[in-house]
Amino acid sequence: MRASSANKKPAGKILAGHTCPRPFSYLFYVASKPAGSNDHEIDVVIRSDCLPVKAPKGYLVSASSWGAAEGRVSKDGRLQSVSMTTKGILPDYMIAELAKSGGIRPARDFASDQIQPASLDLRLGKVAYRVRASFLPGPQTTVAERIAELRLHEIALTDGAVLETNCVYIVPLLESLALPADVAAAANPKSSTGRIDVFTRVIADRTRGFDRINAGYQGPLYAEISPKTFPVLVREGSRLSQIRFRRGHAILDGAALRALHDKERLTDDVKADLADGIAVGVDLAGLGPNNFVGYRAKRHTGLIDVEKRDGHTVADFWEPIAARADKSLILDPDEFYILASKEAVQVPPDYAAEMVPFDPLVGEFRVHYAGFFDPGFGYEGAGGRGARAVLEVRSREVPFILEHGQIVGRLVYEKMIARPTTLYGMGIGSNYQAQGLKLSKHFRV
């Protein structure tokens, strides 16, 4: 899901630094995305009235998208600074500035493509700990203390290691945080991680929830990893998760979402339900020349190398599912499916989106989303004309019938603090722009 010189990544290396939980219920799991004083430069800047964002040279921002009260924009439309009364998701170059100021502390230099339009990829560290069970540390305990209590053995990742199915691993990440007092973060599996049924979520010290990092958090980050269908080969530096940084609450309410839809046509559904985000249903009518509705994962396969793009044959891992005349699909218990949304959606450049549960009581199945949608996803100006959301679906204890168009989630939109320098799909290796029904990047099609 990924130009001219105006759309390049922020210049310069990011050098290594100094040393409401994700929704979960019995019926649905949807994977989408302690305050303290900080001593790094950005905290001091935030206490003043403006954050210098240092947009890359030549980058233009529409003055109308800011307004005089929200930012300083010169007459030629160049962004000079952003008032820190502005709420929203930090774009790529602000993430870079946050890292340079010490708010993100990588154990080694960032990779050149690690910063995405509205998120940062998180990298696995040198070692994985096989533990007895999943856990949350709670408000009085660090993750390291819980690992010491629950670890079964330690696995070096430097030269690569296989993580087996239905085992739980905890991996310290190469990125730690020292966030400003009013900047929080949320994590989510990357799209390619969810599509191979690798259950992963981020844990921070002294927290009660997964994938949510409080404003002002200072400390390490860890990935909990449990492959569910395929064993996977990972290495130090492998990226299974991503993190977004936000200031305040900037989710669009129903009226604002309707206004944005009227302007940008966020979905191709002429009767779009926009009450609490765009309602997303499942497509069981069939897509493409073969009229497939999805894929079912095979059992007892070989392993998947998470670093190998186009490295695996589809038929070795997946069975295609053809559309039925009645446009339904019976989900078998504990089987893993890749399906697509009925709606094609897009995310305009000044917004980001996240998939959230529709209703945890709608059925005996779970939909596991890698839930972050970057600015420019499906956007015509970034090479898309609307794109389907790919759904990773698993039934629970009983077979369950899905019907064409059945709503399984909602796409919630949130404002960016500023437009990113590069949109999804514009020369950054985006794998899923203008996608329909699509497997992860690991498979040759």
PALUMNU-52272 format. One record per atom (N, C-alpha, C, O): x, y, z. Coordinates in steps of 0.1 Angstrom, whole numbers, plus 5000, padded with zeros to 4 digits. Layout:
XYZ...
This chain:
500949885000500050005000500950125000501050195010501650164989502450274990502050384981502650484980508251034919507451144923508351264920509551254917507951324920508751434917509651474929509551414939510551574926511451604937510751664949511251664960509451704947508651764958508151654967507551684977508351524963507751414971508751324976508451204978509951364979510951284984510851274999510151355005511551175005511551155019512351275025513051335018512151295038512851405045514351375044514851265045515151475041516551465038517251435051516851465062518351355050519251335062518951205069517751165069519951155075519751025083519151055097519351165102518350965102517950965115518950875123518950755121519750935131520750865138520250795151519350835157520950695155520650625167520650715179521550805180519750705188519650795199520350735211521050635211520250805223520650755235519750635239518750595236520850605249520150485253518550485253517950385256492850395252491750295253492250175246492050165233492750075252493449965246492749925233491649955230493649855225493049805212491749725215491749645224490649755207489449685209489649535209490249485200489049465219489149325220487949265227487549325237487349165221486249105227486248955224487048905216485348875230485248735227484948705213485448615207484048795207483648765194484448825183484548775172485048945186485849015175487249045181487349085192488149035172489449105175489749185163489749135152490049315165490349405154491649465157491849545166492649435148493949485150494049615142494149595130493949695145493949805135494949795124495049885116495550025146497050115152497250065168498250105174502450675310502550765322503250895319504450905316502550995319503151125316504351145325504451095336505351215320506551245327507251355321507051385309508151415328508951525322509951475313510551365315510251545302511251505292512351615292512051725295513551565288514651665288515151695274516151755272514351645264514851675250514251795245513251845250514751845234514451975229513051995225512452105228512351895220511051915215510051945226509052015223510351895238509451925249509452065252508352125255510552135252510652275254509952355243509252445246510052305231509352375220507852365222507152465219507352245226505952235227505352315238504252365237506152345248505652435259505552575254504752655259506252605243506052745237504952725227504252625227504652835219503452835211503552765198502452735192504752735193504852675180505852565179506952575186505652465171506652365168507252385154506452375144508552415153509152425140509152285133509752195138508452275122508352145116509352125105509552005101510052225100511152205090510752125079511352025076509652155072509252085060510352085050511052185049510551975043511651975033511652085023510552135020512752125018512852235009511952214997511952104991511252314993510352304981509052244984508152244975508752204996507452134999506352245001506652335009505252224995504152324996503052265004502752155003502352355011501152325019500152425016500352545015498952385013497852475010497552565022497252515033497552695020497252785031495852765035495552775047494952725026493552715030493352595039492352585046494252495038494152375047494552405061494352315070495152515063495552555077494752665083494152645094494752775076494152895082495152965092496052905097494953095093495853175100495953125115497053145121494953075121494953045135495652915138496052885149495852835127496452695130497852685125498552595129498352775117499752765113500252895107499552985104501552895105502153005098502552965084503452885082501853025074502052985060502353115053501653215054503453105045503853225038502953245026502153165023503153365019502253395008502353294997501353274990503453224995503553134984503152994989503252894981502552985001501952855005502852765012502552655015504052815016505052725023504752725038504552835044504752605043504552595057505752635065506852585063505552735074506652785082506652715096507752675101505552705102505452635115504052605118503152655112503852515128502452475131502152515146502952485155501052575148500652615161500352485169499652395164500852465181500652345188499352335195499052245203498452425191497052405194496452315184495352255186497152285173496652195163496652055167497652005173495551985165495451845169495551755157495051795146496051635158496051545147497151445147497951445157497351375136498351275134499651345129499551435120500851315134502051365129502451305116502351185114502751395106503151345093504651305093505351315103505051255082506451195081507551285086508351245094507551405081508651495085508651535099509651565105507451545105507351575120507851445128508451465139507651325123508151205129509651215129510351185139510251255117511651275116512251375126513251355133511551485128511951585137511851535152512651565160510751465154510551405168511751315171512251315182512251235161513351145164514651225166515451195175514851325157516051405159516151475172517251505177514951505178514951585190514951485202514951535214515051355200515151265211513851195215513851125225512651235209511451175213511251025209510550955215511950995198512050855194513550815195514350895189513950705201515350675203515650535197515550435204516050535185516450415179517750355183518750435186517950225185519150165189520250175178521450165180519750185165520650215154519850295144518650315145520650345134520050445124518750385118518650265115517850475115516650435108517050395094517950445088516250295089516350265074515750375066514950455071516150385054515750505045514250505043513750615041513650385043512150385040511350355053510250305052511950375065511250335077510150425081509150385087510250555077509250655080508250655069508550685058506950625072505850625062505150755063505450835072504150775054503450905054502850955067502851075071502350855075501750895088502150795099501450785109503250725098503650625108505050595106505750635097505550515116506950475117506950325118506250265127507650255109507850105111508650075123509650145125508349975130509049935142509849805139509349715132511149805144512049695140512249595152512349645163512349475149512649375159514049385164514949425156514349365177515649365182516449235180516049155171517449215188518449105186517948975192518548865188516948975200516548855207515048845209514348945210514548715208513148695211513048605223513948515225512048625232511848535243510548455241509548515240510748325242509548245242508948245256509648205265507648285257507048295270505848195271505348145261505448175284504348075286503048125281502248045276502848255282501448305278501648455275502548525279500648505268500548655266500248715280499748655289500548845281500348915293500349065291500849115280499849145300500049285301500749315315500449245325501649405315502449425327501649485338502049465350500649565336499949635346500749765351501849785347500049845358500649985362501849985370502550085371502149865377503349865386504549785381505549775388504449735369505449635365505949675351505249725343507249645348507849655335507649525327507449425333507749535314507749425306508849325309508749205309510049385311511249305314511049215326511449105327510449275336510149195348509249085346509348975351508249105337507248995334507948885325507648765327508848925316509548835308510448745317510448625315511048805327511848725336511048615344511548505347509848645346508948545353508448445344508248325348508248475331507448385322508248325311507748235303509548355309510348315298510548165299510848105310510548095287510947955286512247945280513147865285512548015270513948025264514148145256513148215253515348165252515748285245516248245231516948145229515848325221516248295207516948415201516448525201518148395196518848495189518248525175518048425168518048655172517548685159518548745149518148775138519748755153520748825145520948755131521048835121520948625131521048555118519748495113519748415104518648535120517348485116516948365125517748285129515648355127515148245135513648225131512948315127513148095132511848065129510948075142511248015152509848145140508848155151507748055147507148065137507447965156506547855154505047905156504847995164504147835150502747865152502247835166502647745172501347925170500647915183501647915195501247865206502747965193503648005204503648155206503448225197503948195218504048335221505448385224506148325231505848485216507148545217507148695221506248765216508048735229508248875232509548925227510548865230509549025219510849075213510949225216510149305212512049265223512349405225512549465211513249415203512049585209512149655196513349755197513849795207513849785185515049875184514650015187515550095189513350045186512950185189512350195204511550115208512850295211512250325224511750475223512050545213511050515233510350645232510650735244510950685255510650865242510650965253509751075248510251185244508451055248507451135242507251265249507351275262506951375242506451495248505251475256504551375254504951565265503851545275502451535268501551485274502351595256501051595249501051525236500251545227502051435234502051345222501951205227502751155234500851135222500650995225500950915212501150965201500850775213501050695201500150575202499650535212499950515190499150395188499850305178500450355168499850175181500550085172499549985165498449975170499949925155499149835147500049735139501149775136499549615136500349535127500449605113499549675109501549575106501649625092500749535084500449425087500349585072499349515064499849375060499149275061501149365057501749235052501749135064501849015062501849185076501849105088500449035090500348915092499449125090498049065092497648965081496948875084498148985069497748905058498348765058497948675050499348745067499848605068499548555082500148455087498548615089497948565101498948555112499048465120499848665113500748675124500148775134500048895131499748725145499148805156500248875163501148815169500249015162501349085168500749215174499849275168501249255185500849385192501949435200502849365204501949565203503049635209502649655224501549685228503649635233503549645247504549755252505649755248504049835261504949935268504949905283504049835288505949955290506049935304504849995312504250095308504449925322503449975332502150025325501650135327501649935316500449975308499349865310499649755314498149905309496949815310496449775296495449695296496949825285496449795272497549765262498649815263497149695252498049675240497949785230496849845229499049815223499049905212498750045214498550125205498650085227498350225230499450275240499750215250500150385236501250435244500750575249500450665241500750595262500350725268501150835264502350825262500550955264501351075261502451095272502151065284503551135269504651145278505451025282506351025290505050905275505750785279507250785276507650835266507950735286509450725284509850575287509650535299510350505277510750375280510850285267510550335256511050165269511250075258509850025252508850045259509949965240508749905234509049755231510249725228508049675231508149535229507049485219505949545219507449385211506349325203506049195208506949105211504749165210504249035213503948975199503249035191504448855196504248785183503748645185504348565193502748605178502248465178501748435164500548465161502548365156502048325143500948225145501048125153499848235137498648155139498448045129497947935132498948075116498747975106500047925100500247805098500948015097502247985090503348015100503348115106504347925101505647955107506348065099506248065087507048155106507648265099509148275103509448255114509948315093511348345095511548495097511148575088512048535109512248675111513748695115514448605118514148825115515548865118515548995126514549065127516649015132516849155138516549255127517149245116515749355129515449455119514149425112513749515104513549305113512349275106511249375111511249405123510349415103509249505106507949445105507449415094507349415117506049355117504949455122503749435119505349565128504349655134504749805130505849825125503749895132504050035129503350115140502450065147503850235141503350325152502950465146503750515138501850515151501450655148501550745160501450695171501850865158501950965168500851075166500651115155500251105177499151205176499151305187499651275198498651415184498451525195496951545196496351595186496351515207494951545210494051455202494551345197492851485202491751405196491251485183490751595184491451415172491151485159490251395150490251415138489551295156488751205148487451285143486951365151487151265131486051345125484651285130484451165131483851375135482451335139481651315126482051335115480351275128479451245117479351355107479351335095479151475112478951595104480151625095480051655083481351625102482551645095482951545085483451575074482651415088482851305078481951325066482451305055480751355068479751375057480251495048480151485036480751605054481251715047482451675038482551715027483351595044484551545037484151455026484651455015483151365028482651275018482051355006482251314995481251455009480651534999481651604990481451624978482851634996483851704989484751604981485151634970485151494988486151404982485651264977486351194971484351234980483751104977484750994983485450924975484650964996485550875003485250734999486150645001484050694995483750564991482850554979482150654976482950444971482150434959480650394962479850374953480350374975479050334978478050454978478250544986477150454969476250574968475350584980474750694982475150484988474350485000475150465012474750395021476350525012477350505023476750545036476050645038476950455046476550475060477750545067478850475068477650665071478750745076478450785091479150875096477650705098477250745111478450755121478650855127479250655121480450655131481650605123482450525128481850665111482850615102482250545090481050515091482950525080482450465068482250315071483150245074480950265070480650125072481350045061481150075049481949935064482749855055482049715055482049645066481549665044481049535043481949435035482949485029481649315035482449205029481949185015480649175013482849165005482449134991482448984989483448924989481248934986481148784983480548764969480048654966480448874961479948864947481048814937480748764927482248834941483348784933484148904926483449004922485448894925486248994919487148934909487548814910487549014898488448974889487948874879486748824880488748834869488348744858487948604863487148534857488548564875488248424880487048424890486648324895486448544892485348554901485648504915484748434921486848524920487148484934486648574944486448694941486248524956485848614967486948614978486948704986487948524977488948524987489848404986489848324976490648384997491548274998491448215012491248285022491548075013491648005025493047955027493547895018493647975039494947935041495047785042494147715048496147725037496347585038497047555052497647635057496947425056497547385068498847315065499047265054499747305075501047225074501847275062502347185054502047395060502847455049504247475053504647445065505047515044506447565047506347695054505247755056507547745057507547875064507547995055507947975043507248105060507248235052508348325057508448355069509248355048510348455052509748595050509348635039509648665062508948795061509748905054509149005050510948875051511748975043511748945028512249025020511148835024511248795010510048835002508948775004510148934994509048984986508948894973509948864967507748864970507448774958508248644959508648584949508548594971509348474973508648344975509248244977507348344975506548224978505448204967504848304962505148084964504148044955502748044961502647974972501848104955500448114961499847984964499347954975500047894954499347754956499947674967499247584972501147704972501747634983501147674996501247595006500447784997499947835009498447865009497847875020497847874998496447924997495547844988496047794977494247834991493247784982492347894978491747954987492147924965491248024961489747984964489447864963488948084966487448054969486648124958486748254957485948054951485048114940483748154946483348104956483148254940481848314945480748204943480748124933479848204952478648114952477548194946477448314946476548124940475348184934474648264944474048374941474548224957473848294967474648404974474148464983475848424969476748524975476948514990476848614998477148394995477448365009478748285010479248235000479248275022480448195025480348145039480048215048480448015040480447945053481947945058482847885052482148005069483448005076483647885084482747855093484647805082484947685090485647725102486547815102485347665114486047705126487547695125488147595120488247795130489747795131490447795118491647765117489747825107490347845094490547995092489848085097491648025084491948165081491648205067492048135058491048315065490548365052491048505049491148585058491348525036491548655031490448695022490148625012489648805026488548845018488748995015489749055020487849055008487949205005486649275008485549215009486749405010485549485013484749505000485349504989483449525002482549554991482849694985482749714973483149784995483349924991484849944987485749884993485050034977486350084975486450224982485450294982487550244989487650364997488850444994489750394987488950564998490150644996490350735008489450775016491650775010491950865021492650985016493750975010492051105017492651225011493951265018494251215029494751345012496151375017496151435031497151415037495151505035495251575048494651495059494351545070494351365057493751275066494351145067495051105057494251075078494550935079493350855084492350925089493350725083492150645087492550525094493750485093491650465101491850345109490650255109489550315111490750125107489550035107489350005122490249965129488050015126487649975140486549875139485849865129486149805150485149715150483749775147483549895151482949705140481549755138480649735150480149825156480649605154479849565165480349425170480249335162480749415182481349285187480249175188480549065192479049215186477949115187477349065174476249005175477949095163477349065150477548915146476848875137478448845152478648705147479848635154480648695160479848505152480848425158482148415150482548305146482648525146483948525139484648655143484148745149485948655139486748775142487348825129487548745120487448955128488049015116489349085121489249185129490449045117491749095122492349185112492849145101492149315114492649415105494049465109494349485121494849485099496049575100495449715097495349745086495049785108494049885106494450025102493550105099495750055100496150195096495950205081496450125073495350325077495250355063495950495061495550595067497050505053497850625052497150725043496350695035497550855045497150955036497450925021498650885019496550935012496750894998496350754995496350714983495950675005495550535002494250544992493250604996494350474981493250474971492950614965492050624957493750714968493450844963493950864948495050824945493050924940493350924926494651014923495450974914494851114931496051194929497351134933498351184930497251014940498450934944498450804936499150714941497750794925497850674917496750564920496850454915495750604928494650504930493350564926493150684923492350474924490950524921490050454931489050394927490350464944489650384954490350254955490750194945490450194967491050064969490149994979489650044988490149854977489349774987490249755000491449754999489549745011490149705023490249555023489249485021491449495026491549355027491249315041491749365051490449205043489949155056490549025059490548935050491149015070491748885075490748825085490548875096490048715081488948665089489148525094489748445087488648505106488748365112487448345120487048425128486848225117485648185125486148135139487348095140485248125148485648075161485147925163485447845154484447895174484147755177483147695167483147565166482347765160481247715152481347765138481847875136480847695128480747745115479847865115478947875122480147965106479348085105479148125091480148125083477948175087477648215074477848365072477148435079478648405063478848545060477948575047477948485038477348685047476548725035477148845028477848925034476948855015477448965007477049095013475849115015477949185015477649315021477549325036477349435041477649215043477549225057478649315063479849305060478249405072479149505077480049435088479549375097481349455086482249395095483149505102483949465111483149625098483949725104483649865099482749885091484249965105484050105101485450165100486350145108485550255089486750325087486550465093485750545088487350495103487250615110488450715105489550665104488050835102489050935097489451025107488751065116490751065106491351155116492151265108492851225098492251385113493051485107494551465109494951415119495251495099496751515100497051655106496251745103498051665113498551805117498951875105498751995104499551805095499951865082500051755072500051635075499951795059500051695049501451635048502451715049501651505047502951445046503651485033503051525023504951475033505751505021505451405010505551444998505251285013504951175003503751105007503551065018502851094997501551025000501750874997502650824990500850795003500850655000500750624985499850684979501550544980501550514966502350594957502450574945503050694963503850784954505350764956506050834963505850654950507250634949507850584962509050604964507150524971507650484984507450334986507550284997507250254975507150114976505950064981505849954987504850144980503550094985503049974978503049974965502649874985502349744979500849724975500549634968500049814981498549784980497749894975496549904977498449994968497650104962496750044951497149964943495550094950494550054940494249904941493949844930494349844952494249704954492749664953491849734955492549534949491349464950491449364960491849384972491249234956491549124965493049084963493449044953493849104974495249094972495949024984495649064995496748924981497548864992498748954996498949064989499448915006500549005010501649005000501748914990502649095002503749114992504648984991505448984982504548895000505448775001505148674989505948594987504048694982503548594973503648634958503248754955504148544950504148574935502748554930502148444932502248654922500948634916501048624901500048614894
